[in-house]
Amino acid sequence: MDYRKYDAGKAERIMLMIILTAFLAAVGILFYNTVLTCALSVILYIPACRIYSRVMADRRRKELRDQFRDLLDSLAASFAGGRHMQEALSEAEKELSAIYEDDEVIMTEIRGMLKRMGEGENDEHVMDDLAARSGIEDIEVFSDVFSACRETGGDMITAMTDASSMLGDKIKIENEIRAITAQKKTEGVMISIMPAAIILFLRLIAPDYIEVLYGDLTGAVLMTAALAATIYSYHLIRKITEIEV
């Protein structure tokens, strides 16, 4: 599995098309008093699929990285007991099965690595392959450290323990940042959708007051400006609150 990519299934694609069409219909009714904006779903479907695939791939990589930390803890304990990589992975599979379901990404990867090693594939190559497919910097660094320790006879136990500690600290910092920015993200979303909320409020409370904005070019331009401001402010808020460690 290449974690850098995500291939949406047929059901996901159909659901995405339905949601996109419904969203464009709501936008059309709210800003232009027409549902003809639904036709844009044909044009916007491919970009929407790309965004959806990127979001899902990022989510899956984060899940793998968080679970990989538990694998490192288990491997460090096994190496301390004098086991080699294949034996350490077997122990990790038993230990982590008590934490994760069989279909979790880390369990799938462990079974895949054990199978390849059982067929005679070099453990360094197996780890390098996981690092390449994951696209996760932490796993790539661990793979390099593992290969270096194997080639130079370095202290594998210390390397595993340090890698697990650093990854744990990084995850902890990211969670703290996420908690701090969560409220600001919510506030930012509320501010960004304010133009749409005001238009909806006026349409429900005083439709005659806002009716002048529908049906002529000037109104369409003003509504388009309001829509553009909503989209831009939402994009800006996401850029500001996205902090990578």
C-alpha positions as CSV (number, residue, x, y, z in Angstrom):
1,M,0.0,0.0,0.0
2,D,1.3,3.4,-1.0
3,Y,0.3,5.8,1.9
4,R,1.2,8.8,-0.2
5,K,-1.9,8.1,-2.4
6,Y,-5.5,7.3,-1.7
7,D,-7.8,5.7,-4.2
8,A,-11.4,6.4,-3.4
9,G,-13.8,3.5,-3.9
10,K,-16.9,3.6,-6.1
11,A,-19.2,4.2,-3.1
12,E,-17.0,7.1,-1.9
13,R,-17.0,8.6,-5.4
14,I,-20.7,8.4,-5.7
15,M,-21.2,9.9,-2.2
16,L,-18.7,12.7,-3.0
17,M,-20.6,13.5,-6.2
18,I,-23.9,13.7,-4.3
19,I,-22.4,15.9,-1.6
20,L,-20.8,18.2,-4.1
21,T,-24.0,18.5,-6.1
22,A,-26.0,19.3,-3.0
23,F,-23.5,21.8,-1.8
24,L,-23.4,23.6,-5.2
25,A,-27.2,23.6,-5.2
26,A,-27.3,25.2,-1.8
27,V,-24.7,27.8,-2.9
28,G,-26.7,28.6,-6.0
29,I,-30.0,29.0,-4.1
30,L,-28.4,31.1,-1.4
31,F,-26.3,33.4,-3.6
32,Y,-28.0,33.4,-7.0
33,N,-31.5,32.1,-6.3
34,T,-31.0,29.2,-8.8
35,V,-30.0,25.6,-8.8
36,L,-28.2,25.8,-12.1
37,T,-24.9,25.9,-10.2
38,C,-25.4,22.1,-9.9
39,A,-24.0,21.9,-13.4
40,L,-20.6,23.0,-12.1
41,S,-20.3,19.6,-10.3
42,V,-19.2,18.1,-13.6
43,I,-16.3,20.5,-13.7
44,L,-15.5,20.5,-10.0
45,Y,-15.8,16.8,-9.5
46,I,-12.2,15.9,-10.4
47,P,-10.6,18.7,-8.2
48,A,-12.9,17.6,-5.4
49,C,-11.7,14.0,-5.8
50,R,-8.1,15.2,-5.6
51,I,-8.7,17.2,-2.5
52,Y,-10.6,14.3,-0.9
53,S,-7.9,11.8,-1.8
54,R,-5.2,14.1,-0.3
55,V,-7.1,14.6,2.9
56,M,-7.7,10.8,3.3
57,A,-4.1,10.0,2.5
58,D,-2.9,12.5,5.1
59,R,-5.3,11.0,7.7
60,R,-4.1,7.5,6.9
61,R,-0.4,8.6,7.2
62,K,-1.1,10.2,10.6
63,E,-2.8,7.0,11.7
64,L,0.2,5.0,10.6
65,R,2.7,7.3,12.3
66,D,0.9,7.3,15.6
67,Q,0.6,3.5,15.6
68,F,4.3,3.1,14.5
69,R,5.4,4.7,17.8
70,D,3.8,1.7,19.7
71,L,5.6,-0.7,17.3
72,L,8.9,1.0,18.1
73,D,8.3,0.5,21.9
74,S,7.7,-3.2,21.3
75,L,10.7,-3.6,19.0
76,A,13.0,-1.9,21.6
77,A,11.9,-4.3,24.3
78,S,12.4,-7.3,22.0
79,F,15.8,-6.2,20.9
80,A,16.7,-5.7,24.6
81,G,15.9,-9.4,25.0
82,G,18.3,-10.4,22.2
83,R,15.8,-11.0,19.4
84,H,16.4,-10.2,15.8
85,M,13.9,-8.2,13.7
86,Q,11.7,-11.0,12.5
87,E,11.3,-12.4,16.0
88,A,10.7,-8.8,17.3
89,L,8.0,-8.3,14.8
90,S,6.3,-11.5,15.8
91,E,6.3,-10.4,19.4
92,A,5.0,-7.0,18.4
93,E,2.1,-8.6,16.5
94,K,1.1,-10.4,19.6
95,E,1.4,-7.4,21.8
96,L,-0.3,-4.9,19.5
97,S,-3.2,-7.2,18.7
98,A,-4.4,-6.4,22.2
99,I,-4.5,-2.7,21.3
100,Y,-5.5,-2.6,17.6
101,E,-8.0,-4.4,15.4
102,D,-6.7,-6.8,12.8
103,D,-7.6,-4.3,10.0
104,E,-5.6,-1.4,11.5
105,V,-2.8,-0.2,9.2
106,I,0.0,-1.1,11.6
107,M,-1.3,-4.7,12.0
108,T,-1.6,-5.1,8.2
109,E,2.0,-3.8,7.8
110,I,3.4,-6.1,10.5
111,R,1.8,-9.1,8.9
112,G,3.1,-8.1,5.5
113,M,6.6,-7.6,6.8
114,L,6.6,-10.9,8.5
115,K,5.4,-12.6,5.4
116,R,8.1,-11.0,3.2
117,M,10.8,-11.8,5.8
118,G,9.6,-15.4,6.0
119,E,10.0,-15.7,2.3
120,G,13.7,-14.7,2.7
121,E,13.6,-11.0,2.0
122,N,16.2,-8.9,3.8
123,D,14.7,-7.1,6.8
124,E,16.6,-3.8,5.9
125,H,14.9,-3.9,2.5
126,V,11.5,-4.5,4.1
127,M,11.9,-1.5,6.4
128,D,13.2,0.7,3.6
129,D,10.2,-0.2,1.5
130,L,7.8,0.7,4.4
131,A,9.6,4.1,4.7
132,A,9.3,4.7,1.0
133,R,5.7,3.8,0.8
134,S,4.7,5.7,3.9
135,G,6.1,9.1,2.9
136,I,6.5,9.8,6.7
137,E,9.7,11.5,7.7
138,D,9.9,9.8,11.1
139,I,9.7,6.3,9.6
140,E,12.3,7.2,6.9
141,V,14.7,8.4,9.7
142,F,14.1,5.2,11.6
143,S,14.8,3.1,8.5
144,D,18.1,4.9,8.0
145,V,19.1,4.5,11.6
146,F,18.2,0.8,11.5
147,S,20.3,0.2,8.4
148,A,23.2,2.2,9.9
149,C,23.1,0.2,13.1
150,R,23.0,-3.1,11.2
151,E,25.9,-2.1,9.0
152,T,28.1,-0.6,11.7
153,G,27.1,-2.7,14.7
154,G,25.6,0.2,16.5
155,D,23.5,0.1,19.7
156,M,20.1,-1.0,18.3
157,I,18.4,-0.8,21.7
158,T,19.4,2.8,22.3
159,A,18.5,3.8,18.7
160,M,15.1,2.2,19.1
161,T,14.4,3.8,22.5
162,D,15.6,7.2,21.3
163,A,13.5,7.0,18.1
164,S,10.4,6.1,20.1
165,S,11.0,8.9,22.6
166,M,11.5,11.5,19.9
167,L,8.4,10.4,18.0
168,G,6.4,10.4,21.1
169,D,7.5,13.9,22.0
170,K,6.7,15.1,18.5
171,I,3.2,13.6,18.6
172,K,2.6,15.1,22.1
173,I,3.6,18.5,20.9
174,E,1.4,18.3,17.8
175,N,-1.6,17.2,19.9
176,E,-1.0,20.2,22.2
177,I,-0.8,22.6,19.3
178,R,-4.0,21.0,17.8
179,A,-5.8,21.5,21.1
180,I,-4.7,25.1,21.3
181,T,-5.7,26.0,17.8
182,A,-9.0,24.0,17.8
183,Q,-10.9,26.9,19.3
184,K,-9.3,29.4,16.9
185,K,-10.2,27.2,14.0
186,T,-13.8,27.1,15.1
187,E,-13.9,30.8,15.5
188,G,-12.3,31.3,12.1
189,V,-14.8,29.1,10.4
190,M,-17.7,31.0,12.0
191,I,-16.2,34.3,10.8
192,S,-15.6,33.0,7.3
193,I,-19.2,31.8,6.8
194,M,-20.6,35.1,8.2
195,P,-21.5,36.5,4.8
196,A,-23.5,33.4,3.9
197,A,-25.1,33.4,7.3
198,I,-26.2,37.0,6.9
199,I,-27.6,36.3,3.5
200,L,-29.5,33.3,4.8
201,F,-30.9,35.3,7.7
202,L,-32.1,38.1,5.4
203,R,-33.7,35.6,3.0
204,L,-35.6,34.0,5.9
205,I,-36.5,37.2,7.9
206,A,-36.8,39.9,5.2
207,P,-36.8,38.4,1.7
208,D,-38.1,41.6,0.1
209,Y,-35.1,43.5,1.4
210,I,-32.6,41.2,-0.3
211,E,-34.6,40.4,-3.4
212,V,-33.0,43.3,-5.2
213,L,-29.7,41.4,-5.3
214,Y,-31.2,38.7,-7.4
215,G,-32.0,38.9,-11.1
216,D,-29.5,41.6,-12.3
217,L,-25.8,41.9,-13.0
218,T,-25.0,44.2,-10.1
219,G,-26.6,41.8,-7.6
220,A,-24.8,38.9,-9.2
221,V,-21.4,40.7,-8.9
222,L,-22.1,41.6,-5.2
223,M,-23.1,38.0,-4.4
224,T,-20.1,36.6,-6.2
225,A,-17.9,39.0,-4.2
226,A,-19.5,37.7,-1.0
227,L,-19.0,34.1,-2.0
228,A,-15.4,34.8,-3.0
229,A,-14.8,36.5,0.4
230,T,-16.2,33.5,2.2
231,I,-14.0,31.0,0.3
232,Y,-10.9,33.1,0.7
233,S,-11.4,33.7,4.4
234,Y,-11.9,30.0,5.0
235,H,-8.7,29.2,3.1
236,L,-6.8,31.9,5.0
237,I,-7.9,30.7,8.4
238,R,-6.8,27.1,7.5
239,K,-3.4,28.3,6.4
240,I,-2.9,30.3,9.6
241,T,-4.0,27.6,12.0
242,E,-2.1,24.7,10.3
243,I,1.1,24.3,12.2
244,E,3.6,21.5,11.4
245,V,6.2,20.3,13.9
